[in-house]
């Protein structure tokens, strides 16, 4: 068990943070969080705030036995799914008992799988890495997954999405338990953006092709090849050799979204790629992917990505 050494005689209120270092946990997150709270303590001390963070890094084994009270438990990301698919029962029990005592539970990226395994996320909102969304939904259908959000603070449970979203989580905890200005000072020291971000800024639309429905697959391939022309459901139904009503039902079941939204997502993804790789104006890009009404497509783009085309290009180019 690694304990973060802290030295501040003025601080009296201690916020205990436990980071679970389970097998294949991302070590940059485990120790990065530890150092983030250490740095926050320095800023807290300079601000003469009467508190401190105490951090314990524990393994999900015998080290959990001696841990009785904590304010926060964090489940970091992992590098593979060998553990978070089958976490130790002792860890799950520890998490549930901690929650009963009022501990705030936190997860980042794949750590949400361990948290969901406890059942504590049932009928709750949460997020995880966008690439893990389908797998998470299949395993934990009772959880309301909001994959577009990078961080969700739901009071007693906080979840963060991306692989490096442990930084966002750490900043959120610092702001909640100290003061928002402490968090902003910490962000400036770390040179990270403390403004609100969304996971959908970074999401790439990756259609599902492995669903086994060959007729729907034909329609998907047709969309990929003809996204820049007017596509009507009647035409897609003909490609799939189905009636429109049957096609709508089968397409939605296979891809999890309706045909019209699917086409929009394909076009938005193509627009993102063009914004990143070319110097074309958004108007030129909109016309090239089949939109005559540029303002209409701009609204679709903002609704899907969460950024204006100009802001997207500025952020990623």
PABAKE-925139 format. One record per residue (C-alpha): y, z, x. Coordinates in pm, whole numbers, padded with zeros to 5 digits, always signed. Layout:
<gulos>
YZX/...
</gulos>
This chain:
<gulos>
+00000+00000+00000/+00329-00108+00152/+00635+00097+00062/+00983-00032+00121/+01172+00206+00349/+01503+00306+00203/+01768+00524+00356/+02057+00625+00137/+02139+00990+00083/+02407+00913-00177/+02171+00741-00419/+01990+00965-00664/+01852+00749-00944/+01548+00557-00824/+01414+00249-01006/+01049+00204-00909/+00937-00158-00881/+00567-00236-00833/+00472-00582-00707/+00105-00668-00760/-00028-00845-00449/-00338-00994-00607/-00566-01244-00423/-00385-01570-00340/-00052-01438-00467/+00239-01629-00316/+00335-01413-00020/+00687-01552+00004/+00740-01417-00348/+00572-01081-00284/+00775-01005+00026/+01080-01203-00081/+01116-00979-00385/+01077-00675-00166/+01358-00792+00061/+01574-00898-00235/+01570-00541-00368/+01637-00406-00017/+01945-00627+00009/+02056-00524-00339/+02037-00160-00231/+02283-00232+00049/+02529-00386-00199/+02472-00099-00444/+02543+00151-00169/+02862-00031-00067/+02968-00031-00433/+02909+00348-00451/+02673+00312-00745/+02443+00612-00788/+02104+00437-00789/+01851+00252-00576/+01542+00034-00606/+01218+00163-00458/+00952-00103-00408/+00575-00064-00384/+00347-00355-00299/-00002-00277-00424/-00338-00452-00426/-00527-00466-00759/-00800-00238-00631/-00817+00128-00540/-00444+00128-00466/-00371+00126-00841/-00536+00464-00885/-00254+00668-00734/+00025+00480-00913/+00129+00682-01217/+00489+00603-01307/+00693+00288-01258/+00992+00124-01418/+00894-00236-01348/+00567-00416-01270/+00586-00772-01134/+00305-01030-01131/+00411-01296-00876/+00305-01663-00861/-00028-01768-00713/-00143-02057-00498/-00454-02131-00706/-00619-02022-01028/-00925-01848-00881/-00787-01501-00956/-00543-01532-01243/-00813-01694-01457/-01042-01393-01405/-00829-01091-01306/-00995-00758-01242/-01037-00543-01555/-00883-00251-01364/-00560-00447-01318/-00547-00546-01685/-00598-00184-01786/-00328-00071-01542/-00082-00319-01691/-00156-00211-02049/-00125+00158-01966/+00201+00098-01777/+00340-00082-02081/+00247+00212-02304/+00452+00438-02076/+00758+00216-02114/+00728+00007-01798/+00893-00336-01811/+00635-00606-01736/+00740-00917-01546/+00565-01239-01449/+00663-01545-01251/+00495-01884-01270/+00114-01841-01291/+00151-01464-01308/+00200-01518-01682/-00173-01595-01710/-00261-01242-01598/-00004-01092-01832/-00133-01301-02123/-00489-01191-02045/-00393-00836-02146/-00306-00953-02498/+00045-00811-02465/+00197-01159-02497/+00028-01232-02829/+00291-01334-03086/+00560-01302-02818/+00772-01562-02638/+00710-01638-02271/+00738-01908-02007/+00540-02027-01706/+00551-02327-01471/+00595-02647-01670/+00291-02807-01503/+00074-02522-01632/+00197-02550-01991/-00100-02735-02142/-00353-02512-01972/-00165-02200-02082/-00142-02318-02442/-00516-02391-02448/-00607-02048-02311/-00347-01842-02497/-00257-02014-02826/-00115-01691-02972/+00170-01692-02719/+00489-01878-02816/+00541-02073-02495/+00899-02190-02436/+00839-02402-02131/+01192-02545-02115/+01330-02201-02028/+01329-02086-01668/+01356-01717-01755/+01299-01522-02076/+01411-01160-02098/+01239-01028-02409/+01326-00665-02346/+01003-00499-02241/+00859-00825-02103/+01036-01069-01871/+00878-01400-01770/+01004-01665-01530/+00879-02020-01495/+00895-02198-01161/+00721-02124-00833/+01043-01990-00681/+01170-01835-01005/+01093-01494-00853/+01449-01520-00722/+01584-01561-01075/+01365-01273-01190/+01486-01048-00908/+01849-01125-00987/+01787-01057-01357/+01636-00716-01276/+01922-00628-01042/+02179-00720-01309/+01995-00524-01578/+01942-00204-01382/+02265-00197-01181/+02562-00412-01282/+02614-00788-01326/+02871-00792-01046/+02609-00646-00809/+02383-00938-00895/+02663-01190-00836/+02743-01037-00497/+02375-01053-00408/+02361-01418-00513/+02656-01501-00289/+02491-01319+00000/+02167-01511-00054/+02361-01834-00124/+02178-01897-00450/+02311-02008-00787/+02337-01707-01018/+02435-01922-01316/+02186-01976-01596/+01937-02254-01530/+01664-02410-01738/+01321-02528-01630/+01364-02855-01816/+01620-02959-01550/+01324-03001-01316/+01049-03106-01555/+00889-03448-01518/+00737-03597-01830/+00368-03647-01756/+00190-03790-02061/-00164-03677-02142/-00408-03962-02081/-00732-03761-02058/-00770-03681-02429/-01060-03923-02480/-00910-04123-02768/-00927-04482-02640/-00735-04631-02932/-00441-04397-02874/-00468-04466-02502/-00406-04835-02574/-00087-04743-02759/+00025-04519-02472/-00028-04797-02220/+00164-05032-02449/+00457-04788-02458/+00455-04751-02079/+00474-05129-02039/+00725-05196-02319/+00950-04889-02335/+01256-05110-02288/+01213-05298-02616/+01232-05186-02978/+00909-05001-03057/+00814-04927-03415/+00524-04714-03530/+00386-05007-03729/+00356-05209-03407/+00188-04922-03223/-00054-04870-03510/-00156-05236-03482/-00216-05193-03109/-00437-04893-03184/-00613-05075-03473/-00521-04800-03720/-00315-04754-04032/+00027-04600-03968/-00071-04272-04129/-00395-04245-03931/-00218-04348-03613/+00049-04079-03655/-00215-03811-03702/-00433-03922-03409/-00141-03983-03173/+00012-03642-03240/-00324-03470-03195/-00399-03652-02868/-00058-03625-02701/+00075-03309-02878/+00398-03490-02974/+00492-03752-03233/+00524-04121-03133/+00904-04135-03170/+00953-03829-02948/+00698-03966-02701/+00893-04292-02666/+01216-04096-02618/+01056-03882-02347/+00931-04191-02162/+01277-04347-02175/+01451-04027-02064/+01209-03998-01772/+01283-04358-01670/+01655-04280-01694/+01613-03975-01470/+01430-04183-01212/+01707-04444-01217/+01980-04181-01188/+01806-04040-00881/+01712-04366-00710/+01989-04614-00797/+02367-04631-00816/+02364-04786-01163/+02597-04638-01421/+02444-04451-01713/+02556-04733-01941/+02362-04985-01732/+02057-04760-01727/+02070-04706-02104/+02077-05080-02168/+01792-05141-01921/+01559-04905-02107/+01628-05044-02451/+01928-04852-02586/+02223-05049-02723/+02399-04732-02838/+02482-04555-02511/+02636-04252-02681/+02323-04204-02889/+02103-04210-02579/+02342-03974-02399/+02284-03720-02678/+01906-03767-02648/+01928-03722-02271/+02129-03400-02296/+01901-03260-02566/+01591-03333-02356/+01710-03244-02006/+01980-02987-02080/+02231-03160-01852/+02469-03451-01890/+02367-03763-01694/+02657-03701-01455/+02555-03339-01398/+02192-03443-01348/+02284-03698-01081/+02516-03449-00909/+02241-03186-00898/+01951-03400-00780/+02099-03683-00573/
</gulos>
